[in-house]
Amino acid sequence: MATYTIIGGDGKEYGLVSAEDLHRWIAEGRLNAQTLAKSEGDTEFRPLSTFPEFAAAFAPPPVAPLSSQPPDAGREPALQAVKLPAIALIVTASLGIAYYLFNLVLLLSGTMSSFQQIPPDAPPWVRSFVEGMHGPMAMAVTFGILALNGFVLFGAIKMLRLQSYGLAVAAAIVAMLPCQCCCVLGLPFGIWALVVLNKPEVKSQFG
């Protein structure tokens, strides 16, 4: 087994030392690449890093290869995945906004009351219900549903851009509420959007 003599930090010679001990001292940081040493048959000291048996201990750690895939490579598939359900929610919300804006115009102009005539012999509860649907309560409900559709529209736009994950999920849930005039569309489109949003490869791309 080869043995070595080294020059310590204090300038003194130490030896004979086995290769195993030198490897251990290198690992402990007690020796570095510039530490002078010579093997048993050498006549001159030279840096430890020039010894083939110790060169690997001083080699820099391998650099991880750069991924051939760009950092945002997963974003494009995620954008494609949310595109159709997001557009479906945008269309649904837009139809709801248009419908309730039309209702609001009718309510404000008083035209709505002409659409529903109350029979003279109608029971009091029927009269109260019909009048309530065309009075202040109807306007409050209309404004509320307009706000819900506006929220769905805003959340769907965020979803289309992969922004604000929580808002996109909330918009999909609101789209499924039965109070929407387009509930028949909002329910399946909302479920579709939730399924897509819960995919890990899509969720991870939201900023």
C-alpha positions in Angstrom: 0.0 0.0 0.0 1.4 3.4 -1.0 2.2 5.9 1.7 2.7 9.6 1.5 4.4 12.5 3.3 2.6 15.8 3.4 3.5 19.3 4.5 1.0 20.6 7.0 -0.3 24.1 7.4 2.4 24.7 10.0 5.1 24.0 7.4 6.1 20.7 9.0 6.3 17.3 7.3 4.0 14.5 8.4 4.3 10.9 7.3 4.2 8.3 6.4 0.4 8.5 5.8 -1.8 6.0 3.9 -3.9 7.0 1.0 -7.0 6.1 3.0 -6.1 8.6 5.7 -5.4 11.3 3.1 -8.9 10.7 1.5 -10.5 11.0 4.9 -8.6 14.2 5.7 -9.6 15.7 2.3 -13.2 14.9 3.0 -12.9 16.5 6.5 -11.5 19.6 4.9 -8.1 19.3 6.6 -6.3 19.1 3.3 -6.9 21.0 0.0 -5.8 20.8 -3.6 -2.7 22.8 -2.9 -1.5 20.8 0.0 2.0 19.6 -0.9 2.7 15.9 -0.7 5.0 13.2 -2.1 4.6 9.5 -2.4 7.1 7.1 -0.9 9.2 6.9 -4.1 9.1 10.6 -5.0 11.9 13.1 -4.3 9.9 16.3 -4.6 6.7 17.6 -3.1 3.8 18.6 -5.4 0.1 19.6 -4.9 -2.2 16.8 -3.9 -4.5 17.6 -6.9 -1.7 16.5 -9.3 -1.9 12.9 -7.9 -4.2 10.8 -10.1 -5.5 8.9 -7.1 -6.6 12.2 -5.4 -7.6 14.3 -8.4 -11.2 13.1 -8.2 -11.6 14.3 -4.6 -10.9 17.8 -5.8 -12.9 17.8 -9.0 -15.8 20.3 -9.0 -19.3 18.7 -8.6 -20.9 17.8 -11.9 -23.2 20.5 -13.2 -26.7 19.3 -13.8 -27.5 19.4 -17.5 -29.8 22.1 -18.5 -33.2 20.8 -19.4 -33.9 20.8 -23.0 -37.4 21.8 -22.1 -37.9 25.6 -21.5 -39.1 26.6 -18.0 -42.5 27.6 -19.4 -43.0 24.5 -21.6 -45.9 23.4 -19.4 -47.7 26.7 -19.7 -48.8 26.3 -23.3 -50.6 22.9 -22.7 -52.3 24.4 -19.6 -53.5 27.4 -21.6 -54.9 25.0 -24.2 -56.6 23.0 -21.5 -58.4 25.9 -19.9 -59.2 27.7 -23.1 -62.5 26.0 -24.1 -64.1 25.8 -20.6 -63.1 29.4 -19.9 -64.6 30.6 -23.2 -67.8 28.6 -22.4 -68.1 30.4 -19.0 -67.4 33.8 -20.7 -70.2 33.2 -23.2 -72.6 31.9 -20.5 -71.9 34.9 -18.2 -72.2 37.3 -21.1 -75.6 35.9 -22.0 -76.7 36.2 -18.4 -75.5 39.8 -18.3 -77.3 40.7 -21.5 -80.6 39.0 -20.3 -80.7 40.7 -16.9 -79.7 44.1 -18.4 -82.7 43.8 -20.7 -84.9 42.9 -17.7 -83.5 45.9 -15.8 -84.3 48.2 -18.6 -87.9 46.9 -18.7 -88.2 47.2 -14.9 -87.0 50.8 -14.9 -89.2 51.8 -17.8 -92.3 50.1 -16.4 -92.7 48.0 -19.5 -92.4 44.7 -17.5 -95.7 45.3 -15.7 -97.5 45.1 -19.0 -96.2 41.6 -19.7 -98.0 40.2 -16.7 -101.7 41.1 -16.1 -103.1 40.1 -12.7 -106.6 38.6 -13.0 -109.1 40.6 -10.9 -110.2 37.4 -9.1 -106.6 36.3 -8.3 -105.9 35.3 -4.7 -104.1 37.9 -2.6 -100.9 35.8 -2.4 -100.8 35.6 -6.2 -101.2 39.3 -6.5 -98.4 39.9 -3.9 -96.1 37.5 -5.7 -96.6 39.0 -9.1 -96.3 42.6 -7.8 -93.1 41.6 -5.9 -91.6 40.2 -9.1 -92.0 43.6 -10.8 -91.2 45.9 -7.9 -88.2 46.9 -5.8 -87.6 43.2 -4.9 -87.3 42.3 -8.6 -84.8 45.1 -9.1 -82.7 43.9 -6.2 -82.7 40.4 -7.5 -81.8 41.6 -11.0 -78.8 43.6 -9.7 -77.7 40.6 -7.6 -77.8 38.2 -10.5 -76.0 40.8 -12.7 -73.3 40.9 -10.1 -73.0 37.1 -10.1 -72.7 37.0 -13.8 -70.1 39.7 -13.8 -68.1 37.8 -11.2 -68.3 34.6 -13.4 -67.1 36.7 -16.4 -64.2 38.2 -14.5 -63.1 34.8 -13.1 -63.4 33.1 -16.5 -61.1 35.8 -18.0 -58.6 35.1 -15.2 -58.9 31.4 -15.9 -58.2 32.0 -19.6 -55.0 33.8 -18.7 -54.0 31.3 -15.9 -54.3 34.0 -13.3 -55.8 33.8 -9.8 -56.5 30.1 -9.3 -58.9 30.7 -6.4 -61.0 33.2 -8.4 -61.2 30.9 -11.4 -62.5 28.0 -9.2 -65.0 30.3 -7.5 -66.3 31.6 -10.8 -66.9 28.0 -12.0 -68.8 27.2 -8.8 -71.0 30.4 -9.1 -71.7 29.5 -12.7 -73.5 26.3 -11.5 -75.9 28.2 -9.2 -79.6 27.6 -10.2 -80.3 31.4 -9.9 -78.5 32.0 -13.2 -80.7 32.4 -16.3 -78.3 30.2 -18.2 -78.1 27.5 -15.5 -78.7 24.9 -18.2 -75.3 26.0 -19.6 -73.6 27.1 -16.5 -74.0 23.7 -14.7 -72.1 21.6 -17.3 -69.6 24.3 -18.1 -68.9 24.9 -14.5 -68.3 21.2 -13.8 -66.1 21.1 -16.9 -64.0 24.0 -15.7 -63.6 22.5 -12.2 -62.4 19.2 -13.7 -59.8 21.0 -15.8 -58.7 23.3 -12.9 -58.1 20.4 -10.6 -55.6 18.8 -12.9 -52.1 19.1 -11.3 -50.5 20.2 -14.6 -53.0 23.0 -15.0 -53.1 24.1 -11.3 -49.3 24.4 -11.2 -49.2 26.9 -14.0 -51.4 29.5 -12.3 -49.5 32.6 -11.3 
